[in-house]
Amino acid sequence: MHVDARRSKPLLSVAAAVFFLGVWVAPGARAQSFKESLVAAERSDAQFAAALAGVGGRRVQVAEAKSAYYPVANLSYARSDVGTGGTNRAITITQPLLNYDSYLNLQQVDPLTGLVGAEERQARNDLQLRLFKAMSEIIRSREAIRATGVQIEGLETQLRRARRMRELGQGTITEVSDFEVRAAVAQANRVSQQNALQTALRSFTLITGLQARPEVVSVTDAVEGPPPAPDDMAYVDRVREGATTVVSARQALALQDIATKRTRSQYLPQLSAIASRGQTAGAASSYTDTRIGFTLNTPLGAGQIYSYQRAATELLRAQENLRFAQDNANNEALRLLRAAQSLDVEVEIRRRAVESAKLALDGNLKSYQGGVKTNIDVVTSYQNLADTEVALTNSELSRVETQLGLRLLDPANGSSP
């Protein structure tokens, strides 16, 4: 039954794959670009929204730090001696004057603002990389299915020829079996590739909220402008000092340094101005008390000693985290530069390999029909062509991903493509 179906409709599976992917694109069809997908992802992606919410929390911290010297109002109300209806009302306003802790709290504004910018940029960078990976998987699966479809079409063409030759007594059952096995294996591979495509489409929709059109998904606009030169040490220096991870680590160090100083500030006296007005009302008498004065507070206790020791340890850790972030950014910049250089060469080699594979397939087909080559040579040529085309697609996507990584790592560039 299976053989009869293939004999009557040899190209049915290829047509199904073409229809599934929409490989035939109507003239003028617009690509589903990386930029427009990124705009949708910024509105839809839950992980990005959560990261921005965290950035919003940082902005609240900035506003809180700015209020360090704001006056504090305290309202109180008490009712006692219920039988006589006695009440006490009071309002007290305290204005810090000489308070080193409040001063240090105010100094957190700049590093917290720096963290806001670094974390927001990192969130956008992460979103771009996740979106690129999702779109790349769509393209990889699409091209793999296309290459496999071409392979299946060729194998089924040769299978029909082998059967015809067998019927005429000029072929062997071994040739027919070989082509049948190879075609079946290719069809099974395509089923797996179609499943991978469906997974990639779901990932894309999860990030962007859009329905992907796999036939026109494109990431060619993910990177604009030439990448840095392979020996661009100025780029490496910029990354070492200004990458988002380095900026975050540097601001965290500044905040921890302030936190360490704040543990010492607890030993210092704090001078504040106080204005209060109280009113007491009862059955026997009522009076109002208004006072203006100063308070001097000097806390003493053993707890501050341990707080300072913990803060000093955290300060050391923050220093090492900054050094690690700088070294890691430096290494990542060098790795991406070298990878971009090698991928340029690799892509050119793989393009030549595809052209050679096409020529080899054409030559083996003609030689097989002339009785010079065997069916194994033809089968191998189809497999080699499919493999080289898929490898070329993977290398091209890896090159664009590397260039995108270089751009996102560079503090001189914005986070939008």
The 8 nearest C-alpha neighbors of each residue, nearest first, counted from 0:
[[1, 3, 2, 4, 5, 6, 7, 8],
 [0, 2, 4, 3, 5, 6, 7, 8],
 [1, 3, 5, 4, 0, 6, 7, 179],
 [4, 2, 6, 0, 5, 1, 7, 8],
 [5, 3, 7, 1, 6, 2, 8, 0],
 [6, 4, 9, 8, 2, 3, 7, 1],
 [5, 7, 3, 4, 9, 8, 2, 159],
 [6, 8, 4, 5, 9, 3, 2, 10],
 [9, 7, 5, 11, 10, 6, 4, 12],
 [10, 8, 5, 6, 11, 7, 155, 4],
 [9, 11, 13, 8, 12, 14, 152, 155],
 [10, 12, 14, 8, 13, 9, 15, 5],
 [13, 11, 15, 14, 10, 16, 9, 186],
 [14, 12, 16, 10, 148, 15, 11, 17],
 [13, 15, 17, 11, 16, 12, 18, 10],
 [16, 14, 12, 18, 13, 17, 19, 11],
 [15, 17, 19, 13, 14, 18, 20, 12],
 [16, 18, 14, 20, 22, 15, 19, 21],
 [17, 19, 21, 15, 16, 20, 14, 22],
 [20, 18, 16, 17, 21, 15, 22, 14],
 [21, 19, 22, 17, 18, 214, 16, 213],
 [20, 22, 18, 23, 214, 19, 17, 24],
 [23, 21, 20, 214, 17, 24, 18, 145],
 [24, 22, 21, 25, 17, 214, 18, 20],
 [25, 23, 22, 26, 28, 21, 214, 215],
 [24, 26, 28, 27, 23, 29, 21, 22],
 [27, 25, 28, 24, 29, 23, 30, 215],
 [26, 28, 29, 25, 24, 30, 215, 23],
 [29, 27, 25, 26, 24, 30, 215, 31],
 [28, 30, 27, 31, 215, 32, 26, 25],
 [31, 29, 215, 32, 216, 217, 28, 214],
 [32, 30, 216, 215, 217, 29, 33, 212],
 [33, 31, 217, 34, 30, 35, 218, 216],
 [32, 34, 218, 36, 35, 221, 37, 220],
 [35, 33, 37, 36, 32, 38, 220, 221],
 [34, 36, 38, 37, 32, 33, 39, 31],
 [37, 35, 33, 39, 34, 38, 40, 32],
 [36, 38, 40, 34, 39, 35, 33, 41],
 [39, 37, 35, 41, 36, 40, 34, 42],
 [38, 40, 207, 36, 42, 37, 41, 43],
 [41, 39, 207, 37, 43, 44, 42, 38],
 [42, 40, 38, 39, 43, 44, 37, 47],
 [41, 43, 40, 39, 44, 38, 207, 48],
 [42, 44, 40, 207, 41, 208, 39, 45],
 [45, 43, 206, 40, 47, 46, 207, 41],
 [46, 44, 48, 47, 49, 43, 206, 50],
 [47, 45, 49, 48, 44, 50, 126, 206],
 [46, 48, 50, 49, 44, 45, 51, 122],
 [47, 49, 45, 51, 50, 46, 52, 44],
 [50, 48, 52, 46, 47, 51, 45, 53],
 [49, 51, 47, 53, 52, 48, 122, 46],
 [52, 50, 54, 48, 53, 49, 55, 47],
 [51, 53, 55, 49, 54, 50, 48, 56],
 [52, 54, 56, 50, 51, 55, 49, 57],
 [53, 55, 51, 57, 56, 52, 115, 119],
 [56, 54, 52, 58, 53, 57, 51, 59],
 [55, 57, 53, 59, 54, 58, 52, 60],
 [56, 58, 60, 54, 55, 59, 115, 61],
 [59, 57, 61, 55, 60, 56, 62, 54],
 [58, 60, 56, 62, 57, 61, 63, 55],
 [61, 59, 63, 57, 58, 62, 64, 56],
 [60, 62, 58, 64, 59, 108, 63, 111],
 [61, 63, 59, 65, 60, 64, 58, 66],
 [62, 64, 60, 66, 61, 65, 59, 67],
 [65, 63, 105, 61, 66, 62, 67, 104],
 [64, 66, 62, 63, 67, 105, 61, 108],
 [65, 67, 69, 63, 64, 68, 62, 105],
 [66, 68, 101, 64, 65, 69, 105, 104],
 [69, 67, 66, 95, 101, 70, 94, 65],
 [68, 70, 66, 67, 71, 94, 95, 65],
 [71, 69, 94, 93, 68, 92, 72, 95],
 [70, 72, 93, 92, 94, 69, 73, 91],
 [73, 71, 92, 91, 93, 74, 70, 90],
 [72, 74, 91, 90, 92, 75, 71, 89],
 [75, 73, 90, 89, 91, 72, 76, 88],
 [76, 74, 89, 88, 90, 73, 77, 87],
 [77, 75, 88, 87, 89, 78, 74, 86],
 [78, 76, 87, 86, 79, 88, 75, 85],
 [79, 77, 86, 85, 87, 76, 81, 80],
 [78, 80, 85, 81, 86, 77, 84, 87],
 [81, 79, 82, 83, 85, 84, 78, 86],
 [80, 82, 84, 79, 83, 85, 78, 86],
 [81, 83, 80, 84, 85, 79, 282, 281],
 [84, 82, 282, 81, 85, 80, 281, 283],
 [83, 85, 81, 82, 281, 80, 86, 282],
 [84, 86, 281, 79, 280, 83, 78, 80],
 [87, 85, 78, 280, 77, 279, 79, 281],
 [88, 86, 279, 77, 76, 278, 78, 280],
 [89, 87, 76, 278, 277, 75, 279, 77],
 [88, 90, 277, 75, 276, 74, 278, 76],
 [91, 89, 74, 276, 275, 73, 75, 277],
 [90, 92, 275, 73, 72, 274, 93, 74],
 [93, 91, 72, 274, 71, 273, 275, 73],
 [92, 94, 273, 71, 70, 272, 72, 271],
 [93, 95, 70, 272, 271, 96, 273, 71],
 [96, 94, 271, 68, 97, 98, 270, 272],
 [97, 95, 271, 270, 98, 94, 272, 269],
 [98, 96, 270, 269, 95, 99, 271, 268],
 [97, 99, 269, 101, 100, 96, 95, 270],
 [98, 100, 102, 101, 264, 103, 97, 267],
 [99, 101, 103, 102, 98, 264, 261, 104],
 [102, 100, 104, 67, 98, 99, 103, 105],
 [101, 103, 99, 105, 100, 104, 98, 106],
 [104, 102, 106, 100, 105, 101, 99, 257],
 [103, 105, 101, 106, 102, 107, 64, 67],
 [104, 106, 102, 64, 103, 107, 65, 67],
 [107, 105, 103, 104, 108, 102, 109, 257],
 [108, 106, 105, 104, 110, 109, 111, 64],
 [107, 109, 111, 61, 106, 110, 64, 105],
 [108, 110, 112, 111, 107, 113, 106, 61],
 [111, 109, 113, 250, 112, 107, 108, 114],
 [110, 112, 114, 108, 113, 109, 61, 107],
 [113, 111, 115, 109, 114, 110, 108, 61],
 [112, 114, 110, 111, 116, 115, 109, 117],
 [113, 115, 111, 117, 112, 116, 247, 118],
 [116, 114, 112, 113, 118, 117, 54, 57],
 [115, 117, 119, 113, 114, 118, 120, 112],
 [118, 116, 114, 120, 243, 119, 115, 247],
 [119, 117, 121, 115, 120, 116, 114, 122],
 [118, 120, 122, 116, 121, 117, 115, 54],
 [119, 121, 123, 117, 122, 118, 414, 124],
 [122, 120, 124, 118, 123, 119, 125, 117],
 [121, 123, 119, 125, 120, 124, 50, 118],
 [122, 124, 126, 120, 121, 125, 414, 127],
 [125, 123, 121, 127, 126, 122, 414, 120],
 [124, 126, 128, 122, 123, 127, 121, 129],
 [127, 125, 123, 129, 124, 128, 130, 122],
 [128, 126, 130, 124, 125, 129, 131, 123],
 [127, 129, 131, 125, 130, 126, 132, 124],
 [130, 128, 126, 132, 131, 127, 125, 133],
 [131, 129, 127, 133, 128, 132, 126, 134],
 [130, 132, 128, 134, 133, 129, 135, 127],
 [131, 133, 135, 129, 130, 134, 128, 136],
 [134, 132, 130, 136, 135, 131, 203, 199],
 [133, 135, 137, 131, 136, 132, 130, 138],
 [136, 134, 132, 138, 137, 133, 131, 139],
 [135, 137, 139, 133, 134, 138, 199, 140],
 [138, 136, 134, 140, 135, 199, 139, 196],
 [137, 139, 141, 135, 136, 140, 142, 134],
 [140, 138, 136, 142, 141, 137, 135, 143],
 [139, 141, 143, 196, 137, 138, 142, 192],
 [142, 140, 138, 144, 139, 143, 137, 145],
 [141, 143, 145, 139, 144, 140, 138, 146],
 [142, 144, 140, 146, 145, 141, 389, 147],
 [145, 143, 147, 141, 142, 146, 189, 148],
 [144, 146, 142, 148, 143, 147, 141, 149],
 [147, 145, 385, 143, 149, 148, 144, 142],
 [146, 148, 150, 144, 149, 145, 143, 151],
 [147, 149, 145, 151, 150, 13, 146, 144],
 [150, 148, 152, 146, 147, 151, 153, 145],
 [149, 151, 147, 153, 148, 152, 381, 154],
 [152, 150, 154, 148, 153, 149, 182, 155],
 [153, 151, 149, 155, 150, 154, 148, 156],
 [152, 154, 156, 150, 151, 155, 149, 157],
 [155, 153, 151, 157, 156, 152, 182, 158],
 [154, 156, 158, 152, 157, 153, 151, 159],
 [157, 155, 153, 159, 154, 158, 152, 160],
 [156, 158, 160, 154, 155, 159, 161, 153],
 [159, 157, 155, 161, 160, 156, 178, 154],
 [158, 160, 162, 156, 157, 161, 155, 163],
 [159, 161, 157, 163, 158, 162, 164, 156],
 [162, 160, 158, 164, 163, 159, 175, 157],
 [163, 161, 165, 159, 164, 160, 175, 158],
 [162, 164, 160, 166, 165, 161, 159, 167],
 [165, 163, 170, 167, 169, 161, 166, 162],
 [164, 166, 170, 162, 168, 163, 167, 169],
 [165, 167, 163, 164, 168, 162, 169, 170],
 [168, 166, 164, 165, 169, 163, 170, 162],
 [167, 169, 165, 166, 170, 164, 171, 163],
 [168, 170, 164, 167, 165, 171, 166, 163],
 [171, 169, 165, 164, 168, 161, 172, 174],
 [172, 170, 173, 174, 165, 175, 169, 161],
 [171, 173, 175, 174, 176, 165, 170, 162],
 [174, 172, 176, 171, 175, 177, 170, 178],
 [173, 175, 177, 172, 176, 171, 178, 374],
 [174, 176, 172, 178, 173, 177, 161, 162],
 [177, 175, 179, 173, 174, 178, 180, 172],
 [178, 176, 174, 180, 179, 175, 173, 181],
 [177, 179, 181, 175, 158, 180, 176, 182],
 [180, 178, 176, 182, 177, 181, 183, 175],
 [181, 179, 183, 177, 178, 182, 176, 184],
 [180, 182, 184, 178, 183, 179, 185, 177],
 [183, 181, 185, 179, 184, 180, 151, 154],
 [184, 182, 186, 180, 185, 181, 179, 187],
 [183, 185, 187, 181, 186, 182, 180, 188],
 [184, 186, 188, 182, 187, 183, 181, 151],
 [187, 185, 183, 189, 188, 184, 182, 190],
 [186, 188, 184, 190, 189, 185, 183, 191],
 [189, 187, 185, 191, 186, 190, 184, 192],
 [188, 190, 192, 186, 191, 187, 144, 193],
 [189, 191, 193, 187, 192, 188, 194, 186],
 [192, 190, 194, 188, 189, 193, 195, 187],
 [193, 191, 189, 195, 194, 190, 140, 144],
 [192, 194, 196, 190, 195, 191, 189, 197],
 [193, 195, 197, 191, 196, 192, 190, 198],
 [196, 194, 192, 198, 193, 197, 199, 191],
 [197, 195, 193, 199, 140, 194, 198, 137],
 [196, 198, 200, 194, 199, 195, 201, 193],
 [197, 199, 195, 201, 196, 200, 202, 194],
 [200, 198, 196, 202, 137, 197, 201, 136],
 [201, 199, 197, 203, 202, 198, 196, 211],
 [200, 202, 204, 198, 203, 199, 205, 197],
 [203, 201, 205, 199, 200, 204, 133, 198],
 [202, 204, 200, 206, 201, 205, 133, 207],
 [205, 203, 208, 209, 201, 207, 206, 202],
 [204, 206, 202, 203, 208, 207, 201, 44],
 [205, 207, 44, 203, 204, 40, 208, 202],
 [208, 206, 40, 39, 204, 209, 43, 205],
 [207, 209, 204, 205, 43, 206, 210, 39],
 [210, 208, 204, 207, 211, 39, 203, 36],
 [209, 211, 204, 212, 208, 200, 203, 207],
 [210, 212, 213, 209, 200, 204, 203, 216],
 [211, 213, 214, 215, 216, 210, 31, 21],
 [214, 212, 216, 215, 211, 20, 137, 141],
 [213, 215, 21, 22, 212, 20, 216, 24],
 [216, 214, 30, 213, 31, 212, 217, 29],
 [217, 215, 31, 213, 30, 214, 212, 32],
 [216, 218, 32, 219, 31, 215, 30, 33],
 [219, 217, 33, 221, 220, 32, 216, 134],
 [218, 220, 221, 217, 222, 33, 32, 399],
 [221, 219, 218, 222, 33, 223, 32, 34],
 [220, 222, 218, 219, 33, 416, 403, 223],
 [223, 221, 220, 403, 416, 224, 402, 219],
 [224, 222, 220, 221, 225, 416, 226, 219],
 [223, 225, 226, 222, 227, 406, 402, 220],
 [224, 226, 227, 223, 222, 228, 402, 406],
 [225, 227, 402, 228, 224, 405, 406, 339],
 [228, 226, 231, 229, 225, 234, 336, 405],
 [227, 229, 231, 230, 226, 336, 340, 225],
 [230, 228, 336, 231, 337, 340, 227, 339],
 [229, 231, 228, 232, 336, 227, 337, 233],
 [232, 230, 228, 233, 234, 229, 227, 235],
 [231, 233, 235, 234, 230, 236, 229, 237],
 [234, 232, 236, 231, 235, 237, 238, 230],
 [233, 235, 237, 232, 236, 231, 238, 227],
 [234, 236, 232, 238, 233, 237, 332, 329],
 [237, 235, 239, 233, 238, 234, 232, 240],
 [238, 236, 234, 240, 235, 239, 241, 233],
 [237, 239, 242, 241, 235, 236, 240, 409],
 [240, 238, 325, 236, 329, 328, 237, 241],
 [239, 241, 237, 238, 242, 236, 245, 325],
 [240, 242, 238, 410, 237, 246, 239, 245],
 [243, 241, 238, 245, 244, 410, 408, 246],
 [244, 242, 246, 117, 245, 247, 121, 241],
 [243, 245, 247, 242, 246, 248, 324, 117],
 [246, 244, 248, 242, 324, 243, 247, 325],
 [245, 247, 243, 249, 248, 244, 241, 250],
 [246, 248, 244, 250, 245, 249, 114, 117],
 [247, 249, 321, 251, 245, 246, 250, 252],
 [250, 248, 252, 246, 251, 247, 321, 245],
 [249, 251, 110, 253, 247, 252, 248, 246],
 [252, 250, 248, 254, 249, 253, 247, 255],
 [253, 251, 255, 317, 249, 250, 254, 256],
 [252, 254, 250, 256, 251, 255, 249, 257],
 [255, 253, 251, 257, 256, 252, 258, 250],
 [254, 256, 258, 252, 257, 253, 314, 251],
 [255, 257, 253, 259, 254, 258, 252, 314],
 [258, 256, 260, 254, 255, 259, 261, 103],
 [257, 259, 255, 261, 256, 260, 254, 262],
 [260, 258, 310, 256, 257, 262, 261, 255],
 [261, 259, 257, 263, 262, 258, 264, 256],
 [260, 262, 264, 258, 263, 259, 100, 257],
 [261, 263, 307, 259, 260, 264, 265, 306],
 [264, 262, 260, 261, 265, 266, 307, 259],
 [265, 263, 261, 267, 266, 262, 100, 99],
 [264, 266, 263, 267, 262, 261, 298, 100],
 [267, 265, 264, 263, 298, 299, 297, 268],
 [266, 268, 264, 265, 297, 269, 99, 263],
 [269, 267, 297, 296, 295, 270, 266, 298],
 [268, 270, 98, 296, 295, 97, 297, 267],
 [269, 271, 295, 97, 96, 294, 98, 95],
 [272, 270, 95, 96, 294, 94, 293, 273],
 [271, 273, 293, 94, 93, 292, 95, 294],
 [274, 272, 93, 292, 293, 92, 291, 94],
 [273, 275, 291, 92, 91, 290, 292, 93],
 [276, 274, 91, 290, 90, 289, 92, 291],
 [275, 277, 289, 90, 89, 288, 290, 91],
 [278, 276, 89, 288, 88, 287, 289, 90],
 [279, 277, 287, 88, 87, 286, 288, 89],
 [278, 280, 87, 285, 286, 86, 287, 88],
 [279, 281, 285, 86, 85, 284, 278, 87],
 [282, 280, 85, 284, 283, 285, 84, 86],
 [281, 283, 83, 284, 84, 85, 280, 285],
 [284, 282, 281, 285, 83, 280, 85, 84],
 [285, 283, 281, 282, 280, 286, 279, 85],
 [286, 284, 280, 279, 281, 287, 283, 278],
 [285, 287, 279, 278, 280, 288, 284, 277],
 [288, 286, 278, 277, 279, 289, 285, 276],
 [287, 289, 277, 276, 278, 290, 286, 275],
 [290, 288, 276, 275, 277, 287, 291, 274],
 [289, 291, 275, 274, 276, 292, 288, 273],
 [292, 290, 274, 273, 275, 289, 293, 272],
 [293, 291, 273, 272, 274, 290, 294, 271],
 [292, 294, 272, 271, 273, 295, 270, 291],
 [293, 295, 271, 270, 296, 272, 292, 273],
 [296, 294, 270, 269, 268, 297, 271, 293],
 [295, 297, 269, 268, 298, 294, 270, 267],
 [296, 298, 268, 267, 269, 299, 266, 295],
 [299, 297, 266, 296, 265, 300, 268, 267],
 [300, 298, 297, 266, 301, 303, 265, 302],
 [301, 299, 302, 303, 298, 304, 266, 265],
 [300, 302, 303, 304, 299, 305, 306, 298],
 [301, 303, 304, 300, 305, 306, 299, 307],
 [302, 304, 306, 301, 305, 307, 300, 262],
 [305, 303, 307, 306, 302, 301, 308, 300],
 [306, 304, 308, 307, 303, 302, 309, 301],
 [305, 307, 303, 309, 304, 308, 310, 262],
 [306, 308, 310, 304, 262, 305, 309, 311],
 [309, 307, 305, 311, 310, 306, 312, 304],
 [308, 310, 312, 306, 307, 311, 305, 313],
 [309, 311, 307, 259, 313, 312, 308, 314],
 [312, 310, 314, 308, 313, 309, 307, 259],
 [311, 313, 309, 315, 314, 310, 308, 316],
 [314, 312, 316, 310, 315, 311, 317, 309],
 [313, 315, 311, 317, 312, 316, 255, 310],
 [316, 314, 318, 312, 313, 317, 311, 319],
 [315, 317, 313, 319, 318, 314, 320, 312],
 [316, 318, 320, 252, 314, 315, 319, 313],
 [319, 317, 315, 321, 316, 320, 252, 314],
 [318, 320, 322, 316, 321, 317, 323, 315],
 [321, 319, 317, 323, 318, 322, 324, 316],
 [322, 320, 248, 324, 318, 319, 323, 249],
 [323, 321, 319, 325, 320, 324, 326, 318],
 [322, 324, 320, 326, 321, 325, 327, 319],
 [325, 323, 321, 327, 245, 322, 326, 328],
 [324, 326, 239, 328, 322, 323, 327, 245],
 [327, 325, 329, 323, 328, 324, 330, 322],
 [326, 328, 324, 330, 329, 325, 323, 331],
 [329, 327, 331, 325, 239, 330, 326, 324],
 [328, 330, 326, 239, 332, 327, 331, 235],
 [331, 329, 327, 333, 332, 328, 334, 326],
 [330, 332, 334, 328, 333, 329, 327, 335],
 [333, 331, 329, 335, 330, 334, 235, 328],
 [332, 334, 336, 330, 331, 335, 337, 329],
 [335, 333, 331, 337, 332, 336, 338, 330],
 [334, 336, 338, 332, 337, 333, 339, 401],
 [337, 335, 333, 229, 339, 338, 334, 332],
 [336, 338, 340, 334, 339, 335, 229, 333],
 [339, 337, 335, 341, 340, 336, 342, 334],
 [340, 338, 342, 336, 337, 341, 335, 401],
 [339, 341, 337, 338, 343, 342, 229, 336],
 [340, 342, 338, 344, 343, 339, 345, 337],
 [341, 343, 345, 339, 344, 340, 398, 346],
 [344, 342, 340, 341, 346, 345, 339, 347],
 [343, 345, 341, 342, 347, 346, 348, 340],
 [346, 344, 342, 348, 347, 343, 341, 349],
 [347, 345, 349, 348, 343, 344, 394, 342],
 [346, 348, 350, 344, 345, 349, 351, 343],
 [349, 347, 345, 351, 346, 350, 352, 344],
 [348, 350, 352, 346, 351, 391, 347, 345],
 [351, 349, 347, 353, 352, 348, 346, 354],
 [350, 352, 354, 348, 349, 353, 355, 347],
 [351, 353, 349, 355, 350, 354, 356, 348],
 [354, 352, 356, 350, 355, 351, 387, 388],
 [355, 353, 351, 357, 356, 352, 358, 350],
 [354, 356, 352, 358, 353, 357, 359, 351],
 [355, 357, 359, 353, 384, 358, 354, 352],
 [358, 356, 360, 354, 355, 359, 361, 353],
 [357, 359, 355, 361, 356, 360, 362, 354],
 [360, 358, 356, 362, 357, 361, 363, 355],
 [361, 359, 380, 363, 357, 362, 358, 364],
 [360, 362, 358, 364, 359, 363, 357, 365],
 [363, 361, 359, 365, 360, 364, 366, 358],
 [362, 364, 366, 360, 365, 361, 377, 367],
 [365, 363, 367, 361, 362, 366, 360, 377],
 [366, 364, 368, 362, 367, 363, 369, 361],
 [365, 367, 369, 363, 371, 372, 368, 364],
 [368, 366, 372, 370, 364, 369, 365, 371],
 [369, 367, 365, 366, 370, 364, 371, 372],
 [368, 370, 366, 367, 371, 365, 372, 364],
 [369, 371, 367, 368, 372, 366, 373, 365],
 [370, 372, 366, 367, 369, 373, 368, 363],
 [373, 371, 367, 366, 370, 376, 363, 374],
 [374, 372, 375, 376, 367, 371, 377, 370],
 [373, 375, 377, 376, 378, 174, 367, 372],
 [374, 376, 378, 373, 377, 379, 177, 372],
 [377, 375, 379, 374, 373, 378, 380, 372],
 [378, 376, 380, 374, 375, 379, 363, 364],
 [379, 377, 375, 381, 380, 376, 374, 382],
 [378, 380, 382, 376, 377, 381, 375, 383],
 [379, 381, 360, 383, 377, 382, 378, 376],
 [382, 380, 384, 378, 379, 383, 150, 385],
 [381, 383, 379, 385, 380, 384, 386, 378],
 [384, 382, 380, 386, 381, 385, 379, 387],
 [383, 385, 356, 381, 387, 386, 382, 380],
 [384, 386, 146, 382, 388, 383, 387, 147],
 [387, 385, 383, 389, 384, 388, 390, 382],
 [386, 388, 390, 384, 389, 353, 385, 383],
 [389, 387, 391, 385, 390, 386, 353, 384],
 [388, 390, 392, 386, 391, 387, 143, 385],
 [391, 389, 387, 393, 388, 392, 386, 394],
 [390, 392, 388, 394, 389, 349, 393, 387],
 [391, 393, 389, 395, 390, 394, 396, 388],
 [394, 392, 390, 396, 391, 395, 397, 389],
 [393, 395, 397, 391, 396, 392, 346, 398],
 [394, 396, 398, 392, 397, 393, 391, 346],
 [395, 397, 399, 393, 398, 394, 400, 392],
 [398, 396, 394, 400, 395, 399, 401, 393],
 [397, 399, 401, 395, 396, 400, 342, 339],
 [398, 400, 402, 396, 401, 397, 403, 395],
 [401, 399, 403, 397, 398, 402, 396, 404],
 [402, 400, 404, 398, 403, 399, 339, 397],
 [401, 403, 405, 399, 404, 400, 226, 398],
 [402, 404, 400, 406, 401, 405, 222, 399],
 [403, 405, 401, 407, 402, 406, 408, 400],
 [406, 404, 402, 408, 403, 407, 401, 335],
 [407, 405, 403, 409, 408, 404, 402, 412],
 [406, 408, 404, 409, 405, 403, 124, 414],
 [407, 409, 405, 406, 242, 404, 410, 238],
 [408, 410, 406, 411, 407, 238, 412, 405],
 [411, 409, 412, 241, 242, 408, 238, 237],
 [412, 410, 409, 413, 237, 241, 406, 408],
 [413, 411, 410, 409, 406, 414, 407, 408],
 [414, 412, 415, 411, 410, 407, 416, 120],
 [413, 415, 124, 120, 123, 407, 416, 412],
 [414, 416, 413, 123, 124, 127, 412, 407],
 [415, 221, 222, 414, 223, 34, 413, 220]]
